[in-house]
Amino acid sequence: MIKLFRNFKKRKTDTKNANVEFDNTLRDLYNDFFSRINTKKWEKFVDKSTVDFGLEGTSGKLLDFLLDNHNLPYEVWILLDKHFKWSTESEKLSRAFSKTFIQFVLSNINKKYRLRYDLFKENINGSYDDFIELYYKACSELENKNLYMCEKSILKAEEIFPEHPDLIILEGRYYSQINDIEKSLEKLSYVISLDNEDLEAHLYRAHVYMRRSAGCSWRQLSWRRGFYRHHSVTVFKAKQLEYGKSKLQNPGSH
């Protein structure tokens, strides 16, 4: 009887130690930003955790953590979904977590949020998480046509890391919304000068070229970003569109 009690107590202690190790390892992984965006480190963590807690146990513990710590790149969300099948278990998960949170998880898996974490550099002037929150706040304000608040968030994000290409693209979109077409083209062209294969910058610049040549407002354009993405427009096609529109604008320059 004493032996059984000791074995039970040992198992209880082992479980407690495993939980503490899980929490500490996960916290350390997340708090080190460049470890956080490293899929190999997440793969190693998940493999170890599923041995200790099983797939369902690890899934629940991870989701609990992600409620308050959710700034992860798309590649990590996809890796986690590959292991835990969150995208196919959403109805079941919504009974354990809020539907809003599960929808947020699915949105990340479906790449609604497109900030490229791999373009961050070390030693930025502030917190990576503050920048990420400001970036997405600016995106939301832009979508809701709240241009004043969008500009405020962009300016605050610029104080932290003004060189991030996605922030500069967002600035280009903002300038287009306030009808400063030339400033919009300047921002988008700058990103393309850094990386000629940047699809996002090419697509947005194609929109702006079309708007300038058509002389209409952004909302009047029938070609939208979603249309391009839905039809898998490549960088090459975006360049073709830009070339054609700039040629219409300046017929003697080509």
C-alpha positions as CSV (number, residue, x, y, z in Angstrom):
1,M,0.0,0.0,0.0
2,I,2.8,2.4,0.9
3,K,4.6,1.5,-2.4
4,L,1.4,2.3,-4.4
5,F,1.1,5.6,-2.6
6,R,4.7,6.4,-3.3
7,N,4.3,5.5,-7.0
8,F,1.2,7.7,-7.2
9,K,3.0,10.6,-5.6
10,K,5.9,10.2,-7.9
11,R,3.7,10.2,-11.0
12,K,1.9,13.3,-9.7
13,T,5.3,15.0,-9.2
14,D,6.5,14.0,-12.6
15,T,3.4,15.4,-14.2
16,K,3.8,18.7,-12.3
17,N,7.4,18.9,-13.4
18,A,6.5,18.2,-17.0
19,N,3.9,21.0,-16.9
20,V,6.4,23.4,-15.5
21,E,9.0,22.4,-18.1
22,F,6.4,22.8,-20.9
23,D,5.4,26.3,-19.7
24,N,9.0,27.5,-19.2
25,T,10.2,26.1,-22.6
26,L,7.2,27.5,-24.5
27,R,7.6,30.9,-22.8
28,D,11.4,31.0,-23.6
29,L,10.7,30.0,-27.2
30,Y,8.1,32.7,-27.7
31,N,10.0,35.4,-25.9
32,D,13.1,35.0,-28.0
33,F,11.8,36.6,-31.2
34,F,14.1,34.9,-33.7
35,S,13.5,31.5,-32.1
36,R,9.7,32.3,-32.2
37,I,9.8,32.6,-36.0
38,N,12.0,29.5,-36.5
39,T,9.8,26.6,-37.6
40,K,12.5,24.0,-36.7
41,K,12.5,25.0,-33.1
42,W,8.7,24.8,-33.0
43,E,8.9,21.3,-34.6
44,K,11.3,20.2,-31.9
45,F,9.1,21.6,-29.2
46,V,5.9,20.0,-30.5
47,D,7.6,16.6,-30.9
48,K,8.8,16.7,-27.3
49,S,5.5,17.9,-25.9
50,T,3.3,15.4,-27.7
51,V,5.4,12.6,-26.1
52,D,4.7,14.1,-22.7
53,F,1.1,15.1,-23.1
54,G,-0.2,13.6,-26.3
55,L,-1.6,15.5,-29.3
56,E,-4.9,16.6,-27.7
57,G,-3.2,17.6,-24.4
58,T,-0.5,19.6,-26.2
59,S,-3.0,21.2,-28.5
60,G,-5.1,22.5,-25.5
61,K,-2.1,23.8,-23.6
62,L,-0.8,25.6,-26.7
63,L,-4.1,27.2,-27.5
64,D,-4.3,28.4,-23.9
65,F,-0.9,30.0,-24.3
66,L,-1.8,31.5,-27.7
67,L,-4.8,33.3,-26.2
68,D,-2.4,36.0,-25.0
69,N,0.7,35.3,-27.1
70,H,-0.3,35.0,-30.7
71,N,2.1,37.0,-32.8
72,L,3.4,34.2,-35.0
73,P,4.4,34.0,-38.7
74,Y,2.2,32.1,-41.1
75,E,4.7,29.3,-41.4
76,V,4.5,28.5,-37.7
77,W,0.7,28.6,-37.8
78,I,0.7,26.1,-40.7
79,L,3.2,23.8,-38.8
80,L,0.9,23.8,-35.7
81,D,-2.1,23.1,-37.8
82,K,-0.4,20.2,-39.5
83,H,0.2,18.6,-36.1
84,F,-3.1,19.5,-34.4
85,K,-5.6,19.8,-37.3
86,W,-7.1,23.0,-35.9
87,S,-8.6,24.0,-39.2
88,T,-10.6,20.8,-39.4
89,E,-11.5,20.7,-35.7
90,S,-12.8,24.2,-35.4
91,E,-16.3,23.3,-34.4
92,K,-15.0,21.1,-31.5
93,L,-12.5,23.7,-30.4
94,S,-15.2,26.4,-30.3
95,R,-16.8,24.5,-27.5
96,A,-13.7,24.8,-25.4
97,F,-12.6,28.3,-26.5
98,S,-14.4,31.4,-27.7
99,K,-15.5,31.4,-31.3
100,T,-13.8,34.7,-31.9
101,F,-10.5,33.2,-30.8
102,I,-10.9,30.1,-32.9
103,Q,-11.8,32.3,-35.9
104,F,-8.6,34.3,-35.3
105,V,-6.6,31.1,-35.3
106,L,-8.2,30.0,-38.6
107,S,-7.6,33.4,-40.1
108,N,-3.9,33.0,-39.3
109,I,-3.8,29.5,-40.8
110,N,-5.6,30.8,-43.9
111,K,-3.0,33.7,-44.2
112,K,-5.4,36.6,-43.7
113,Y,-2.6,38.3,-41.8
114,R,0.3,38.7,-44.1
115,L,3.1,40.5,-42.2
116,R,6.4,38.8,-43.2
117,Y,8.2,38.1,-40.0
118,D,11.3,37.0,-41.8
119,L,12.0,40.6,-42.9
120,F,12.6,41.8,-39.4
121,K,16.1,42.7,-38.3
122,E,17.8,42.5,-35.0
123,N,18.2,45.6,-32.8
124,I,15.1,47.5,-33.8
125,N,14.1,50.6,-31.8
126,G,11.5,49.0,-29.6
127,S,9.4,45.8,-29.3
128,Y,8.7,43.5,-32.1
129,D,5.3,42.8,-30.6
130,D,4.5,46.5,-30.4
131,F,5.4,46.9,-34.0
132,I,3.2,43.9,-35.1
133,E,0.2,45.2,-33.1
134,L,0.6,48.7,-34.6
135,Y,0.9,47.3,-38.1
136,Y,-2.3,45.3,-37.8
137,K,-4.1,48.1,-36.2
138,A,-3.1,50.4,-39.1
139,C,-4.3,47.7,-41.6
140,S,-7.6,47.5,-39.8
141,E,-8.1,51.2,-39.7
142,L,-7.3,51.5,-43.4
143,E,-9.8,48.8,-44.2
144,N,-12.4,50.7,-42.2
145,K,-11.5,54.0,-43.9
146,N,-10.4,55.5,-40.6
147,L,-7.4,57.3,-42.2
148,Y,-6.5,59.5,-39.3
149,M,-6.0,56.5,-36.9
150,C,-4.3,54.6,-39.7
151,E,-1.7,57.3,-40.1
152,K,-1.2,57.5,-36.3
153,S,-0.5,53.8,-36.1
154,I,1.9,53.9,-39.1
155,L,3.8,56.8,-37.6
156,K,4.2,54.9,-34.3
157,A,5.3,51.8,-36.1
158,E,7.8,53.8,-38.0
159,E,9.5,54.9,-34.8
160,I,10.2,51.2,-34.1
161,F,11.2,49.8,-37.5
162,P,10.7,52.1,-40.5
163,E,12.5,49.8,-42.9
164,H,10.1,46.9,-42.8
165,P,8.9,46.5,-46.5
166,D,5.3,45.6,-45.4
167,L,5.0,48.8,-43.4
168,I,6.2,50.8,-46.5
169,I,3.7,49.0,-48.7
170,L,1.0,49.9,-46.1
171,E,2.2,53.5,-46.3
172,G,1.8,53.3,-50.1
173,R,-1.8,52.1,-49.7
174,Y,-2.5,54.8,-47.2
175,Y,-1.2,57.5,-49.6
176,S,-3.4,56.1,-52.4
177,Q,-6.4,56.4,-50.1
178,I,-5.8,60.1,-49.4
179,N,-5.3,60.6,-53.2
180,D,-1.5,61.3,-53.0
181,I,-0.8,59.1,-56.0
182,E,2.8,60.1,-56.6
183,K,3.7,59.5,-52.9
184,S,2.0,56.2,-53.1
185,L,4.0,55.2,-56.2
186,E,7.2,56.5,-54.5
187,K,6.7,54.2,-51.5
188,L,5.8,51.1,-53.6
189,S,8.6,51.7,-56.1
190,Y,11.1,51.9,-53.3
191,V,10.1,48.5,-52.0
192,I,10.4,47.1,-55.5
193,S,13.9,48.6,-55.8
194,L,14.9,46.6,-52.7
195,D,13.3,43.4,-54.1
196,N,12.1,43.2,-57.6
197,E,10.3,40.0,-56.9
198,D,8.1,41.5,-54.2
199,L,4.6,40.4,-55.4
200,E,2.7,42.5,-52.9
201,A,4.4,45.7,-53.9
202,H,4.0,45.0,-57.6
203,L,0.3,44.3,-57.3
204,Y,-0.4,47.4,-55.3
205,R,1.7,49.5,-57.6
206,A,-0.2,48.1,-60.6
207,H,-3.5,49.2,-58.9
208,V,-2.1,52.7,-58.5
209,Y,-0.8,53.0,-62.1
210,M,-4.3,51.9,-63.3
211,R,-6.0,54.4,-61.0
212,R,-3.7,57.2,-62.2
213,S,-4.3,56.4,-65.9
214,A,-8.0,56.0,-65.4
215,G,-8.4,59.1,-63.3
216,C,-10.8,57.5,-60.9
217,S,-10.9,56.9,-57.1
218,W,-9.6,53.8,-55.5
219,R,-13.0,52.5,-54.7
220,Q,-14.2,52.9,-58.2
221,L,-11.6,50.5,-59.6
222,S,-13.1,47.1,-60.6
223,W,-9.8,45.3,-60.3
224,R,-9.1,44.7,-56.7
225,R,-6.3,43.0,-54.9
226,G,-8.4,40.0,-54.1
227,F,-9.2,39.5,-57.8
228,Y,-5.5,39.3,-58.6
229,R,-4.8,36.9,-55.8
230,H,-7.8,34.7,-56.6
231,H,-6.6,34.4,-60.2
232,S,-3.0,33.7,-59.1
233,V,-1.5,36.7,-60.9
234,T,2.3,36.5,-61.0
235,V,4.9,39.1,-60.5
236,F,5.5,38.9,-64.3
237,K,1.9,39.8,-65.0
238,A,1.9,42.6,-62.5
239,K,4.9,44.0,-64.3
240,Q,3.1,43.7,-67.6
241,L,0.2,45.6,-66.2
242,E,2.5,48.3,-64.8
243,Y,4.3,48.6,-68.2
244,G,1.1,48.9,-70.1
245,K,-0.3,51.5,-67.9
246,S,2.8,53.6,-67.7
247,K,3.0,53.4,-71.5
248,L,-0.5,54.7,-71.8
249,Q,0.5,57.5,-69.5
250,N,3.7,58.3,-71.4
251,P,3.3,56.9,-74.9
252,G,6.6,58.4,-76.2
253,S,8.8,57.1,-73.4
254,H,9.0,53.4,-74.4
